[in-house]
Amino acid sequence: MRRTAAVLALALLTLAGCTGGEDDEPVTLTAQRDGAYAQPASCTGLGVEAGARVKGADLATCVDESLEAHVTGRQTLSAGQDGGVVNVTYSLGDPKGYESGGSQDFVVIGDQAWLRVEGGWVESDPDGEKDQQLAAQLAAGLTGDFVVRTDSMADSGTWRVGRPRTIELRQGGTVEDAWPVSVSAPYAAGETTRVTRHVVWLDRTLSPVKVELDATVDGSAAQSVAEMYDLGEKITITSPQ
């Protein structure tokens, strides 16, 4: 997601609670989209129809702004056959919030983070031990990029829209009339990464619900699938105790 994009959709964020601070009390963030989803103009003007071609930069803007408009959601991220599965609950509002479980466990609420390491959980402290510093770096570095990376899409050339179809998500159920938008040709995503297949699935509201990516990284094949669901729904993120 481009760093210049406004991640903080303040007008759409409802904080039902952000509490904590005492040593014996967990920190809790509750958030959701405020009201019905308003489709961004960048998505409305994308021109999605079977056979249409869209610019990678325009698709990236639509994906960015759609996720920001929804504010909250859940994601299942899988990497290859042996890469494990990560389940993430997130809020892109202010304060930001991420809760990850599966093959990677961490919680981020605002500028605080908790990271599970061997032996249990550690809380972020930029001046603390190594693991605490890693947690602090996590809190400082996580943005909406963690949900869908779109920065390289801006320079990926042309994408083609396929015919809508029904797809099944791991945890998000069935998505009917999902539009597959596929990059037309391989492209470079950094000095050592070449993307060979990239498909963004958009639902009827043109919200991103699935992203499939095949690439070579330092000459080795890599695959990932990200699925988004419960967009805009109420979520609660709580620090570990």
N, C-alpha and C positions, 0 to 999 in steps of 0.2 A: 504494500500500500504506500503510495507516495507520501513522503514526510510532510509535504505541503498541504495535504488533505486535512480538513478539520475533523479530527477524531472525536472532539467533544461536542456531541449533539445535545447541548444543554436543554434546549426547549423541549426535547423529546424524552428527557430522563425523569423518572419518578423515583426518588429515593424514599422508600418506605422506612428505611433505617440504615444508618451507618454508625454503629455504636462500638464501644470498647475503649481501650486505652489503659485500663487498670491491669495490673499484672495477672490477676486471677480471672479476668473476664475476656472471652473471645471477642475478636473484632468481626462484625457482621455487616455485610452490604446487601441490601435488597433493592432491585431495580427492575424497570420494565419500560416498554415504549408507552408514551402518553397518547392514548387514543388510537385511531385507525392508522394504518400504514399509508403514508403519502408518497407515491412513486416519484422519485427524483426526475427532473426534466432530462437529465443525462440518459436515463433509461427509456423514458417515453420517446425520445428522439433517436433511439438507437436503430430503429427500422428493422425489428426482428420479424422475419418471415422466412419460410423455407426457400433456400437458395440465395438469400441475401448475403452480401458481404459487408463486414463492418471493420473499422480500424481497431487495432489492438488498443490504442490509447483511449478511444471512446468506450470500448468494453471495460477497460480498467477503471475508468471514471465511474461508469454505471455500477460496477461491483463495489467500489469504495463507498459511493454515496448511498447505495442501497443498504449496506451493512450499517452505516452510520445512522440512517433513518430508522432502522429497526432497533438500534441501540443494544439490544440483548439477544442472546441465542445460545445454542449448544452446538458442539462440533464433535464429530468422530474423525480422527486422523489415523490412517494406517499407512505404513511404509513398507512396501514389498511383502514377501511371504514371511520373512523372519524379522521384520522391523518393529513388530509390536503394534499395539493400538493405544492411542491416547484419547481420552474423553475429556472435553473441555466445556465448562460453563463460563460464559463471559459477559461483561458489560463494557461497552465502549464509551460510556458516559464519564462524568466527573464526580467522584473519583472512578478511575478504571478498576475493573475487577476481573480476575481469571482464577479458575479453580480447575486443576488438571489432575486426572487420576488414570491409572492403567500402568503403562510401562514407564511413566514419568509423573511424579507427584510433586505439585507445588501449588501455592496459593498466593495471589497478589491482590492487595486491596490498596489503592492509591500508591503511596510511596513505600509501603511495607510489603514484605514478602516472607514466605515460609517455604523451606525446601526440605524434602525428605532425603536424608542421607543414611548411610549405614549407621545404625544406632538410634535413629529417630529423627525428629524434626528440629531444624535450626531456624531462628529468626534472623532477618537481614540486619546487618550492622557493617557499614563500610569500613569501620575501624576495628572490627572484630577478627575472629579466627577465619581461616581460609574459606570454610563452608559458609560462614555468615557473610563474607564479602561476595561470594558467588550469588547468594540470595539477594544481596543489595544490587548487584549488577542486573539480576533478573528483573527486579522491580523497576529499575531505571530504563531498561531496554525494551520491555514489552510494550507494544502498541497494537493497533488493529492489524498490523502486518502478520501477527501470529495467527489470525483467523484465515486470511487469504492474502498471499503475496501477489501483488499486482504491479510492482515497480518495473519488472522486466517485460511485462505485457505491453507497456507503452511503446516499446521499440520492436515489437514482434511482427509487425507488418499487418497483413490482412487475415481476417478470420471469416469462416463461412458458417452460415446458419443451416442446420439440418432440419428434418421434419420432426415435429413434436412427438413424443412417445411417453409411455408410462415407465417410471423407474422405481426401484425399491432401494430404500436406504437401510443401513444396518439397524438404526434405532429410530429413525424418523418416519417410518411407515412408507406409504406409497405416495408418489408424486405423479399426478396425471398431467398430461400435456406439457411435459418438460422439454424445453428447447435445448438441443445440443449445439454449442457454438465452438467450432474447432479451428485451431490455427492452421493456415493453409500450407505452411512450409516450416521446416525446422529452423530454430533461431538460437542465438547465443544468449545465455543468461549469466554473464560473468565470464571471467577468463578461463575457467576450467569446466564450465557446465554448458552443455548443449541440449536444448529441449527438442525432442523428436516427436512428441505427441502431447497435445494440451487441449483439453476439452472442458469448457465451463457450461454447466447445466443451469438454465434459468427456469423458474416456475412461471405460472400464468401472470404473476405480478412483475415478472422479470427480476425477481430476487434470486441471488445465487444459492443453489441448494446442493451442488456437488461440483467438485473440481478434480479431474483426473490428469495426471502428469507423468510422462515417461521421459527420462533424460539419461545422458551419460555424464558422469562426474569423475573427472580425472581418468577417463577411459573406462570406468565401470558403470554398468547399467543400474539405474535406480528408478523406482516407481513410488508414487504416493497417490492416495485418494483422500480427499477431505469432503465431509458431508455436513451440511448445516441444517438445523431444524429448530423448532420452537422459537423462530425469529420473533422478537418483540415481546415474548411471554415473560411473565414474572419469574425472576431467578433470585436465589439467595446464596451468597458466598460467605462462608464462615472460616475464620482462621482455626488451625488445629490447636488442640489443648494438650 
